[in-house]
Amino acid sequence: MASPRRKKLDEGVLTAVLDLGIKVRLGELDRAGTRAGHEGGRDEASLVEFAKTLGPGCSASKLENCSEEQKAELDTLMKLPEAELEAKLKELKEAVADKEKAHEKLVEGLQASYEASQKELDEFKKASSPKMKMLRAAMPVKDASAAKDEM
């Protein structure tokens, strides 16, 4: 059984790692030598859920790690010529890149709308402030002793 101090140390290290926002880059190497990365949340629950998916992955050389559905899909794909596989992969990567660009454009538009609204709000507050100040100044002063008597 780990000591309470050890548990606290482990939790502190986990917190420090999560706070640093270290991008988890784990997974099976693909043919291009790149790793599949974790794109999910950085909170402990998300990382634990991701960790459950780690281990030897399904591939043509490790069919024992594949489900029946994965084996069937791999069998179909392995019958295709390499050039066709590369073309399909390139097409999917381009589609992802296009979606990312569209998303970034949307975010830029939202950011511009937010900034315009914030500027309008700030200008309105600045213009309204003197009038609000005068309205408060024109209100009758409440006597503090009268307020105590009412209680």
PEPELIN-V313080 format. One record per residue. RES is the residue in three letters. BURIAL is b if it has 24 or more other C-alpha atoms within 12 Angstrom, else e. Layout:
res->{RES RES}
burial->{BURIAL BURIAL}
//
This chain:
res->{MET ALA SER PRO ARG ARG LYS LYS LEU ASP GLU GLY VAL LEU THR ALA VAL LEU ASP LEU GLY ILE LYS VAL ARG LEU GLY GLU LEU ASP ARG ALA GLY THR ARG ALA GLY HIS GLU GLY GLY ARG ASP GLU ALA SER LEU VAL GLU PHE ALA LYS THR LEU GLY PRO GLY CYS SER ALA SER LYS LEU GLU ASN CYS SER GLU GLU GLN LYS ALA GLU LEU ASP THR LEU MET LYS LEU PRO GLU ALA GLU LEU GLU ALA LYS LEU LYS GLU LEU LYS GLU ALA VAL ALA ASP LYS GLU LYS ALA HIS GLU LYS LEU VAL GLU GLY LEU GLN ALA SER TYR GLU ALA SER GLN LYS GLU LEU ASP GLU PHE LYS LYS ALA SER SER PRO LYS MET LYS MET LEU ARG ALA ALA MET PRO VAL LYS ASP ALA SER ALA ALA LYS ASP GLU MET}
burial->{e e e e e e e e e e e e e e e e e e e e e e e b e e e e e e e e e e e e e e e e e b e e e e b e e e e e e e e e e b e e e e e e e e e e e e e e e e e e e e e e e e e e e e e e e e e e e e e e e e e e e e e e e e e e e e e e e e e e e e e e e e e e e e e e e e e e e e e e e e e e e e e e e e e e e e e}
//
